[in-house]
Amino acid sequence: MRRLRGNDLKSIQLAKNKELLQKYGRDDAWFESVNECDIRPALIIGDSEVRGEVLRIITEYLRAKFIRAANPDSDDEATDNKKKKKPAKPVPHPQSAVGMKVVGRAYHSLVTLGFEAFQMELGEIDEDDTTEYDVLYDGAMLSDTCVDAVDRAVLDVPSENVKPVSSAFGDILVYSDQGKRQTMEDKHVCISDLNSMFSLKKEQPSQAFFAIYDGHGGTEAADYARNHLHVNLVNHPDFESDIIKALEESFKKTDENFLKVAEKENNLSGCTCIVTFVRGEYMYTAWLGDSQAMLCRNGSEVQNICSPHKPDREDEKKRIEDAGGVVVWYGAWRVNGVLSVARAIGDRQLKKYVISECDTTTTQIQGSENFLCLACDGLWDVMDGKSVIQFVKEHMKQGKSSNDVAKALVKHALHLGSGDNISTIIVYFDGIHKLTESGSEDEAAGGDNTSTQEPVQQ
């Protein structure tokens, strides 16, 4: 067990950062040239974060590499475009079938190598220090190794033989808008081929993971959940045998680990979560707070997918009051007059009342599904499932591009008066092209339009 003061930690981070960048021939300019997105993690990474950070670095670097390869003219240092050498092999986007294989190959190589070589030796620590770390990893060295692993994987993966993941869904559309807020605190994850990304057993059915994390009080909790929740899920011992248990405990583990980080950094941020995990013919939805998902089947909404955790919901209000808290109106119903959601990751000052026990539902994919929509409360504050379906129908009937529907939906919500950040993920199923043929919600025929499992109240 090592102990560090916050100020000592910052001093070590700055000193080691400069030393390691010089050692590996990398300076700040090199990292900045990778992309606007910062692929370099905090220099010191705890044991519970290392896998999530590695996967994030690999994915972000491949995305940056793809952007540079696709836009060679954006290189300010190049003066003669004709002299530029084209890459020996096309660089795939990380969300493509080939990209998933590349990310999986690079990630698996790091996991197989092990992380012991990146552990830091900090020497004797003052007994008066109070910040605890079990194991610390050198993030700068780890970043450099991740970059090398991606570069090798791009060359090794045979792009011509990689087929798109076999699944029940088609295109995946994502769009976010800051809206009227001063900052953007939403984060999202779209993994269409979880098996390739984590090098899972070949006999596993197709698996996918979609999530939106709506941050409040800062982006730290949302960033942390985006980087680690799906990693915690896949690494859960019951991931294959009991996915509901794995989801519930992965939410709790992500929250517990973030609270440790938040305590060290005196951070008070939190985030709501909406997660949809698809395995073969089943869709599992788990959530905290008021971010929600809806499923359109045969042109109408499947019922009982989500029930948002609002403080004024009868069961949530009773739970909060039984724990010693209060729910009061202050522009909205709020826990202790502060937070307008009853469950979330983070929010350490309200943790006694704002719990991280997710609710879940299970829905069988019947083959007549049109699309799935995940969104934060910025959308659901001004629209419901029925109006979302109607909007998508009208958009397609007017002959507009189906690839623009996520953006159009967000812009429509802003037009309706939403003042929040808005993020949405729309996943098309094979039945999307039949959406305009469907009747009204009351006329939709075929299939059981209810979730196969009621929400499990914790």
N, C-alpha and C positions, 0 to 999 in steps of 0.2 A: 504494500500500500504506500503510495507516494502522496505527499501533501504539499500544496503550493499556495502561496498568497496570490490574490488576483493581480497585484502590481508586479510580483515576481514572474508570474506567468506571462504577462505582456512583455517584460524585458527579455525573457528567454525566447519568446516567439520572434521578436524583432531580430535578436542576435543570431539565432539559429537560421532564420529565414535568409538573411544576407549571406551567411556562411554556406548554406546548402545550395542556394542559387548559383553562387560562384563555383562551387564544387562541381556541379553538373552542367556548367556552361549555360545556364539559363538565367536571364535577368528579367526584370519587370516588363521590359519592352517585348520580350518573347512571349510572355503569358498574355499580354494585351493584344498581341497580333493574332492569337488563336481565334478570338472572337470577342464580341462585346460581352457575351455571357462569361462569367468568371468561373473557369473550371478549377481554379486552385482552391482547395479547401482551407479551413483554418489549419494552421501549421500543426497544432496538437489535436489529435483525434483520440477519443476514448474507445475502449474495446467494444462497446455496444454500437458505435457508429461506423466502424471501419468498413464493413461490407456495403452499407448503404452509400457511404462516401465514394468508395471505389466504383460502384455501379453508376453513380451520378457523374463522376469524372469521365468515365469511359463513354457514356451516352452523350454528354455535352461536347466532348472533344470530337467524336465522330460527326456530330451535327455541325460543328464549326468547320471540320475538314470538308464536309460535303458542301457547305456554303462557299468556302474558298474555291473548291474545284469547279462549282457551278458558276461562279462569278469571278473569273480570273482578272477581269479588267478593273476590279476594285482594289487591286494591289497598288498602293501609291508609289512604291519604290520601282515598279516596272515602268520603263519608258518606251519600250518597243514591244508591243503585244505580239508581233509576228515571231519574235525570238523566244517567246515563252514556250516551255516544254509542257506538253499535255501530260497528265499523270499516266503512269504505265498501265494503270487499271482504274476504271471508273470507281468513284467513291460513293457508296450507297447511303441513302438517308437512313437514320437509325430506326425509323418506324416501318421501313420496307421489309420484305421477307429476307432479303440478303442482309440488310442492316441488323435485323434481329439476330441473325446467325453470327455476324461480326461481333456484336456486343456480347453475345453469349460465349463466343470463343475467347475473347479477351478477358471477360470476367472469370470464366472457368480457369484460365491459365493463372490468374492472380490467386484465386482460391486454392488451386492445387499447389502453387508455390508456397503459400502460407504467408502470414504477415509478421512472423517473428523477426525477420531481417529489418523491419521498419520500426521496431520498438525503440524508444528513446531511453538513453541513459543520462539521467540528470544529476546523479551524484547524491550527496547527503542533503536532506531537506530539513529545514528548521522545524523543531517540534511544535513551535507556536503556530505554524501555518494550519489553516482550517479547511482548505479545499482539497477534497479527496479524489484520487484517480486510481483505479486498479491497474490498468495498463495504458500507456500512452504511445501513440504512433506518430511518426514523422511525416506530416502531410505533404511537404514539398518533395521529399524523396518518393513518396507514394504516387504523387501526381506524375512525376517523370516516368516511373515504371508503367503506369496506366497508359500514358501516351505511346510508349514503345510497344505495349501489348496491342493497342488498337492498330498501329501502323503495320504490325506483323499480320494481324488477323485480316486486314483488308486485302493483303496479298494472298493469304492462305485459303480464304473461303471461295469455293468455285461458284461464281455468280450465275453461270449458265445452267447449273443443275439445281438451284434452289427454287422451289416452288412456293407460292404464297401459302400461308397457313390455311389449312382446311377447317372451316368453321361455318356457323350458321349465319354470320353477318358479313356485310360487304364494306362499303366505304365508311370511314370514321372521320367526322368533321369536328373541329374544335375552333372556338372563337371566344376571345375575351375583350372586354372594354373597361377602361378605368371609370367611365361614367363621370359623374360630377364630383367624385371624391378627389382629394389632393394626392392620394397615393393608391397604388394598385397592390392589394394584399391577397388576391386569389392565386392559387397554384393548382396545377392539374397533372395527372399522369395518365398516359394511354399506352398500354402494352398489349398489342394484338396477338402476340405469340409468346406467352410466358414460358413455354417449354424450351424454345430456342434461347431465350435470354438467360435462363438459369440452367441450361443443359440438363433438363429433367429427363426422366426415363422415357424411352421411345413408346412404351406401351400406354403412357398417359393419354387420355383424350385431349383434344385441343383445349387450351386454357387461355383466358384473357383477363386483364385487370384494367379497370377504368376508375378514376377517382378525381374529385374536385375538393380542394381544401380552401375554405373561405376564412382568411385570417382576420383577426381584430386585435387592436393594440400593438400592431407591428406585424411583420411577415415571418418572424422567427419560428413560431409554432407551425405555420403552414409549410414553410421550407423544410422543417424537420420531418413532418409527416410525409411530405412528398418524397423525401429521400429514403425513408426508412420503413414505412408501414408495410409496403409490399414485400420488402426484403424480410421483415420479421414474419410475415405470413408464410412465405415459401420455406423459411427455415424452421417453422414450428413443427414439433415432432408429430403432431396429428394432422398435418396439412393434407395428406393423402386419405386418411381414414375418417376424419371428422372435421369437415371444413367449417362448420358453424363454430365449433369450439376454437378452431385455429383463428378465425376472424375475431371472435370476442377477445381472446387472450392477446392477439397481436395489437388490437386497439389499446388494451391496457398497458402492454409492454412499451409501446411507442410513447404513450402518455407518461409513464413512469420514468423512462429514460430522458424524455425532454424536460421533465420537471427537475431532474438532477442538473441538467445543463442550465436551465432557467435560474435555478438557485445560485449557481456559481456566477452567472452573468447578471443577476438581479433583473431578470426579464419577466414581464408580466403578460406577455402576449398569449393568445389562444387561437384556436381555429375550429370551425365546424367541419364535418367530413361527410361525404357521400361516396360510397364505394360499391361498384358492381363487379363481381367476380363471376366469370362464365367458365363453366367446366362441362364440356360435352353438351348435353341436352338440358342442362340446368343453369339457372342464373341466380346467384346469391347476392342479395343487397344488404349492406350494413351501413349504419349512419349514426352520427352524433349531431345534434342541433337541427337547424332549419334548412340546410342544403338537402335537396330531394332528387329523386329519380322517378320517371314515369315511363311505362311501356305501352306502346300502341300496337294492338293486335286486331286484325280485321277492321281497321279504321276506327276503333274505339279504345278507351283507356282501360288497361288492366287494373283492377281495384286492389287496394291493400298492399301496394308496394312499399309505401313510406307513410309515416305519421310523424311530422316534425316535433322536435322536443322544445316546445315553447314553455316558458315559466308559468303561464296561466293555464296550461293543460291540467286538468284536475289531478291526475296521478302525480305529475311532476311537482305541482304546487304543494301537495301533501308531503311528498318526499323531502322537499326543500325545507318546509316548515318543521317537519319532524327532526331534521338535522340542526335546527336552531336558526335557520335563515328566514328571510321574508321575501315576498313577491309584491312589489309596489309599482304603481303606474308613474312613469316619468317619460312621457312621450311614447312609451311602449311599456308593456309589462316586463319588469326587470328583476333579476335576482339581486337582493339587497340594494335595489335602486340603481344597479350598475350595468348588468349584462342582460341582453334580451334573448339569450338562449339558455337552456337548462342543462345541456350536456356539451362537452367540448374536450379537445386535447389542450393541455396547458391551463392558463388562468389559475396560476398557483395560489393567488390570494383568495380565490373563491372555491378552491378545490373541494372543500368539505361539502359544497352544495352543487357545484358544476362537475358532475362525474364523467368518467370516460367509458362507462359500460354501454356498449353499442346495442341497438336493436337490430334484428335481422329478419329477412323474409326469404323464402325460397320459391322460385317460379320455374315451372317446366316450360321449355321452349317447344312449342307445338308445331312450328313450321308455317304458321299464318301470321307471324309477327311482322310489323312494318318497320318500326324504328324504336330505339331506346333514347331517352333524353335525360342526361344528368345536368343539373344546374344549381348554382348557389341561390340564396334568397333574393338576390337582385332581380332575378327573373320571376320567381314565384310570388314576390310581393305584388306584381301587377298582372300575372297570368296564372291560369291553372292548367291541368292536364288537357281538358277539353279544348281550351282556347289555343294551346300549343298545337294540338292535332289539326284543328281547323286552319291555323296559320300555315302549317306545312302543306296541307292539302291545297289551299288556295295558291300558295307559292308554286307548286308543281303544276296545277291546272293552268296557270298563266304562262306556262312554257319556260319559266325561269330555270336557270341551272340548279340542279339538285345539290351541287357542290357549294352553293352559296347560302344554303338554308340556315346554317348555324349563325353566320354573320347577320343575315337578314332578321333572324329571330331576336338576336341581341339588340340590334338597332330598333326593332319594333318595340321592345320592352323599354328602351330609353325614351322612345317617342310617347309611350304611355305614361311616362312620368317617373320611372325608376331612377332614384338618385344614388344608387349603390354601385360598387363594382359588379360586373356581370360576367360570368364564365359559363359556357355550356359545352357539353360534349354530346354529339348526336351520332349514334351508331346505327347504320342501315342494316336491316336484315334482308334476306332474299325477297321478302314480300313487299319491299318499298315501292316497287313499280305498280303494285295493285292498290296502293293507297287511294288514288283518285277514283278507283272503281268502287270503293266501299261506300255504303250508305251512311246515314246518320248514326249517331251513337246508339239510338234505340233500335235501328234497323239492322245493325251489324250482326251477321250470323256466323255460327260455327265457332267451336272452341269455348273453353271455360275462361271467361274474362275476370278471374280472381286469382290472387296469389295462392299457391298451394300450401302456404304456411302463414298463419297469422303472425304479426310482429310479436317477438318474444320480449315481454316487458321485464326489465331487470329490476 
